[in-house]
């Protein structure tokens, strides 16, 4: 092999400054496949094992490929979760606060970024502190406050904080909007004011359209956090409003109440791993569908905001 052929082969394998070579591309591809497998494996395991019959679940020879699809696990899981009622409760306790939280935090972020406010640094410190202080510290005082107002076991303990800019992890969304609204030149606002635009019109016609990535990211993250919230929900809503994650937390007790104790049941009706996995999959299915629908916009929003998520 002459020198020129060797150089061409080296560039093809290792790459150049302008083009990635075969070896670096293969390494990156293998890393991405490995990372993807780590995240996808639990979902695949859940999906496959949730459709196994009791006989196949106990058969060690059945691995990943069931001989037949057994939907009885999902029937029992739907009944145990009281799925349709719990699903509507989850949507009620997630979608409403999300809309209110995104709307209010966008106003707060715009005000902090575009106006001169006395003590702005102090306000920013206080906003960040609401995120740094653990929820466990404020849970009891909030319970006493909500009890004195007589709003326990209603939707208000979720909706009122969202309206007042103190919803679930609102500080993060305020900072995201603050970053976006502080990034474009104030000359645009001044030009709009000369044309007779009010502050509110500047907000929704100029500022808000530039913050679409922040809105998508905030809406998706807020919805997921509200959906998965169980600690505060159990304390503030009690038995009145049961969401899917709350029902999943008491899945074993509800199954026993519906079907009886394990000792009194036959092998088919006894609670097993497949039924539990079916219930778990049903509780996260709406979030998976939401992510699949908004995947492209969500990933673009993460890239533009620089937020890696939690």
C-alpha positions as CSV (number, residue, x, y, z in Angstrom):
1,X,0.0,0.0,0.0
2,X,1.4,3.3,-1.0
3,X,1.5,6.4,1.2
4,X,-1.6,8.1,-0.5
5,X,-3.7,5.0,-0.1
6,X,-2.7,4.7,3.5
7,X,-3.6,8.3,4.2
8,X,-7.0,7.9,2.5
9,X,-7.7,4.7,4.6
10,X,-6.6,6.4,7.8
11,X,-8.9,9.4,7.1
12,X,-11.8,7.0,6.3
13,X,-11.3,5.1,9.5
14,X,-10.3,7.9,11.9
15,X,-12.0,10.8,10.2
16,X,-11.0,14.4,9.6
17,X,-11.9,17.8,11.0
18,X,-14.7,18.0,8.5
19,X,-16.0,14.4,8.5
20,X,-16.3,11.8,11.2
21,X,-14.6,8.5,10.5
22,X,-15.9,5.0,10.7
23,X,-14.3,4.2,14.1
24,X,-15.5,7.2,16.0
25,X,-19.0,6.8,14.5
26,X,-19.1,3.2,15.5
27,X,-18.0,4.0,19.1
28,X,-20.7,6.7,19.4
29,X,-23.3,4.4,17.9
30,X,-22.5,1.7,20.4
31,X,-22.6,4.1,23.3
32,X,-26.0,5.4,22.2
33,X,-27.3,1.9,21.8
34,X,-26.1,1.0,25.3
35,X,-27.6,4.1,26.9
36,X,-30.9,3.5,25.0
37,X,-31.0,-0.1,26.1
38,X,-30.6,0.9,29.7
39,X,-33.7,3.2,29.5
40,X,-35.8,1.0,27.2
41,X,-35.1,-2.4,28.9
42,X,-37.4,-1.7,32.0
43,X,-40.3,-0.7,29.7
44,X,-39.8,-3.7,27.4
45,X,-39.6,-6.0,30.5
46,X,-42.8,-4.5,31.9
47,X,-44.7,-4.9,28.6
48,X,-43.6,-8.5,27.9
49,X,-44.1,-9.8,31.4
50,X,-47.5,-8.0,31.9
51,X,-49.0,-10.2,29.1
52,X,-47.8,-13.5,30.5
53,X,-50.4,-16.0,31.8
54,X,-49.8,-17.4,35.4
55,X,-48.6,-20.7,33.9
56,X,-46.1,-19.0,31.6
57,X,-45.0,-16.7,34.4
58,X,-44.0,-19.7,36.4
59,X,-42.4,-21.5,33.4
60,X,-38.7,-20.7,33.3
61,X,-38.5,-21.7,29.7
62,X,-40.6,-18.7,28.7
63,X,-38.3,-15.8,28.3
64,X,-39.3,-12.6,26.4
65,X,-41.5,-14.3,23.9
66,X,-44.8,-15.5,25.3
67,X,-46.6,-18.4,23.7
68,X,-49.9,-16.4,23.8
69,X,-51.0,-12.9,24.9
70,X,-52.9,-13.0,28.1
71,X,-55.0,-9.9,28.6
72,X,-56.4,-11.1,32.0
73,X,-53.7,-9.2,33.8
74,X,-54.8,-5.9,32.3
75,X,-58.4,-6.6,33.1
76,X,-57.6,-7.2,36.8
77,X,-55.3,-4.1,36.8
78,X,-57.9,-1.9,35.3
79,X,-60.4,-3.0,37.9
80,X,-58.0,-2.7,40.8
81,X,-56.8,0.8,39.8
82,X,-60.4,1.9,39.0
83,X,-58.6,3.1,35.9
84,X,-61.0,5.3,34.1
85,X,-62.0,7.3,37.2
86,X,-58.4,7.5,38.4
87,X,-57.3,8.6,34.9
88,X,-59.8,11.5,34.8
89,X,-58.7,12.5,38.3
90,X,-55.0,12.4,37.2
91,X,-55.8,14.6,34.2
92,X,-57.8,17.0,36.4
93,X,-55.0,17.3,39.0
94,X,-52.2,17.6,36.3
95,X,-53.5,19.5,33.3
96,X,-55.2,22.3,35.2
97,X,-52.3,23.2,37.5
98,X,-49.9,22.8,34.5
99,X,-51.8,25.4,32.4
100,X,-52.0,27.8,35.4
101,X,-48.4,27.3,36.4
102,X,-47.0,27.8,32.9
103,X,-49.1,30.9,32.4
104,X,-48.2,32.5,35.8
105,X,-44.5,31.6,35.6
106,X,-44.3,33.1,32.1
107,X,-45.7,36.4,33.5
108,X,-43.2,36.4,36.4
109,X,-40.3,35.6,34.2
110,X,-41.2,38.3,31.8
111,X,-41.6,40.9,34.6
112,X,-38.2,40.0,36.2
113,X,-36.4,40.0,32.8
114,X,-37.9,43.1,31.2
115,X,-38.6,45.6,34.0
116,X,-36.5,47.4,36.6
117,X,-37.7,46.1,40.0
118,X,-36.4,47.2,43.3
119,X,-34.7,44.3,45.2
120,X,-34.7,42.0,42.1
121,X,-31.8,40.1,43.4
122,X,-33.6,39.5,46.7
123,X,-36.7,38.3,44.8
124,X,-34.6,35.9,42.7
125,X,-33.0,34.5,45.9
126,X,-36.4,34.0,47.4
127,X,-37.7,32.3,44.3
128,X,-34.7,29.9,44.2
129,X,-35.0,29.2,47.9
130,X,-38.6,27.8,47.3
131,X,-37.0,25.1,45.2
132,X,-34.1,24.4,47.5
133,X,-36.2,24.0,50.6
134,X,-37.5,20.3,50.8
135,X,-41.2,19.8,50.5
136,X,-41.1,17.8,53.8
137,X,-40.3,21.0,55.7
138,X,-43.3,22.9,54.5
139,X,-45.8,20.1,54.2
140,X,-47.2,20.3,57.8
141,X,-47.5,24.1,57.8
142,X,-49.3,24.0,54.5
143,X,-51.6,21.3,55.8
144,X,-52.5,23.5,58.8
145,X,-53.0,26.5,56.5
146,X,-55.3,24.6,54.1
147,X,-57.2,23.1,57.0
148,X,-57.8,26.5,58.4
149,X,-59.2,27.6,55.0
150,X,-61.3,24.5,54.7
151,X,-60.0,23.5,51.3
152,X,-58.6,20.1,52.2
153,X,-60.0,17.2,50.0
154,X,-60.6,19.6,47.1
155,X,-58.6,20.6,44.0
156,X,-57.6,23.9,45.5
157,X,-54.4,22.8,47.3
158,X,-53.0,22.1,43.8
159,X,-54.7,24.9,41.9
160,X,-54.2,27.9,44.3
161,X,-50.3,27.6,44.6
162,X,-50.1,27.3,40.8
163,X,-52.2,30.5,40.4
164,X,-49.9,32.3,42.9
165,X,-46.7,31.2,41.3
166,X,-45.9,28.7,43.9
167,X,-46.9,25.5,42.2
168,X,-44.8,22.3,42.0
169,X,-41.2,23.3,41.2
170,X,-42.4,26.7,39.9
171,X,-39.0,28.3,40.5
172,X,-37.4,26.2,37.7
173,X,-40.0,27.4,35.2
174,X,-39.6,31.1,36.3
175,X,-35.8,30.8,35.7
176,X,-36.4,29.2,32.3
177,X,-38.7,32.0,31.2
178,X,-36.4,34.6,32.7
179,X,-33.5,33.3,30.6
180,X,-35.5,33.4,27.4
181,X,-37.1,36.8,28.0
182,X,-33.7,38.3,28.9
183,X,-32.1,37.0,25.8
184,X,-33.7,39.2,23.1
185,X,-32.9,43.0,22.8
186,X,-35.1,45.5,24.7
187,X,-35.1,47.6,21.5
188,X,-37.9,45.4,20.3
189,X,-40.0,46.4,23.3
190,X,-39.2,50.0,22.9
191,X,-40.1,50.0,19.2
192,X,-43.4,48.3,20.0
193,X,-44.2,50.9,22.7
194,X,-43.6,53.7,20.1
195,X,-46.1,52.0,17.9
196,X,-48.6,52.1,20.7
197,X,-48.4,48.6,22.1
198,X,-49.3,48.0,25.7
199,X,-47.1,46.0,28.0
200,X,-49.5,43.0,27.8
201,X,-49.5,43.2,24.1
202,X,-45.7,43.2,23.9
203,X,-45.8,40.1,26.2
204,X,-48.1,37.9,24.1
205,X,-47.2,39.2,20.6
206,X,-43.4,39.6,20.9
207,X,-42.0,37.9,24.0
208,X,-44.2,34.8,24.2
209,X,-43.7,33.7,20.6
210,X,-39.9,33.7,21.2
211,X,-40.4,31.5,24.3
212,X,-42.1,28.6,22.6
213,X,-39.3,26.1,23.5
214,X,-39.5,27.3,27.1
215,X,-43.3,26.8,27.1
216,X,-43.1,23.3,25.7
217,X,-40.4,22.3,28.2
218,X,-42.2,23.8,31.1
219,X,-45.6,22.3,30.2
220,X,-44.2,18.8,29.7
221,X,-42.1,18.9,32.9
222,X,-44.9,20.4,34.9
223,X,-47.4,17.9,33.7
224,X,-45.1,14.9,34.5
225,X,-44.3,16.2,38.0
226,X,-47.9,16.9,38.8
227,X,-48.9,13.5,37.4
228,X,-46.3,11.6,39.5
229,X,-47.0,13.6,42.7
230,X,-48.3,11.3,45.5
231,X,-46.9,12.5,48.8
232,X,-48.8,15.9,48.9
233,X,-51.8,14.4,47.1
234,X,-52.3,11.7,49.8
235,X,-52.1,14.3,52.6
236,X,-54.2,17.1,51.0
237,X,-56.8,15.1,49.0
238,X,-57.1,12.0,51.1
239,X,-59.8,9.6,49.9
240,X,-61.7,12.2,47.9
241,X,-59.5,12.4,44.8
242,X,-57.6,9.3,43.8
243,X,-55.1,9.6,41.0
244,X,-53.4,6.7,39.1
245,X,-50.1,6.9,41.0
246,X,-52.0,7.0,44.3
247,X,-54.0,3.9,43.4
248,X,-50.8,2.2,42.3
249,X,-49.3,2.9,45.8
250,X,-52.1,0.9,47.4
251,X,-52.4,-1.7,44.5
252,X,-51.9,-4.7,46.7
253,X,-54.4,-3.7,49.3
254,X,-57.1,-2.9,46.7
255,X,-56.4,-6.2,44.9
256,X,-56.9,-8.1,48.1
257,X,-60.1,-6.2,48.9
258,X,-61.5,-7.0,45.4
259,X,-60.4,-10.6,45.0
260,X,-59.7,-11.8,48.5
261,X,-56.6,-13.0,50.4
262,X,-53.9,-14.9,48.4
263,X,-54.5,-18.1,50.4
264,X,-58.1,-18.2,49.4
265,X,-57.5,-17.7,45.7
266,X,-56.7,-20.1,42.9
267,X,-53.5,-19.8,40.9
268,X,-55.2,-17.7,38.1
269,X,-56.7,-15.0,40.4
270,X,-53.8,-14.8,42.8
271,X,-51.8,-11.5,42.7
272,X,-48.6,-12.0,40.8
273,X,-45.8,-10.0,39.1
274,X,-47.6,-9.8,35.8
275,X,-50.7,-8.1,37.3
276,X,-48.5,-5.7,39.2
277,X,-46.5,-4.8,36.1
278,X,-49.7,-4.4,34.1
279,X,-50.9,-1.8,36.7
280,X,-47.6,0.0,36.6
281,X,-47.6,0.1,32.8
282,X,-51.1,1.5,32.8
283,X,-50.1,4.3,35.2
284,X,-47.2,5.5,33.0
285,X,-48.9,4.9,29.6
286,X,-50.3,8.4,29.3
287,X,-46.9,9.9,30.0
288,X,-45.3,7.7,27.4
289,X,-47.9,8.7,24.8
290,X,-47.5,12.4,25.7
291,X,-43.7,12.1,25.2
292,X,-44.1,10.3,21.9
293,X,-46.5,13.0,20.6
294,X,-44.3,15.9,21.7
295,X,-40.9,14.2,21.4
296,X,-39.5,16.4,18.6
297,X,-40.6,19.7,20.2
298,X,-39.5,18.6,23.6
299,X,-36.0,17.6,22.5
300,X,-35.6,20.9,20.7
301,X,-36.8,22.8,23.8
302,X,-34.2,21.0,26.0
303,X,-31.5,21.8,23.6
304,X,-32.4,25.5,23.4
305,X,-32.9,26.0,27.1
306,X,-29.9,24.0,28.2
307,X,-31.9,22.2,30.8
308,X,-31.0,18.5,31.1
309,X,-34.1,17.6,33.2
310,X,-34.3,15.4,36.3
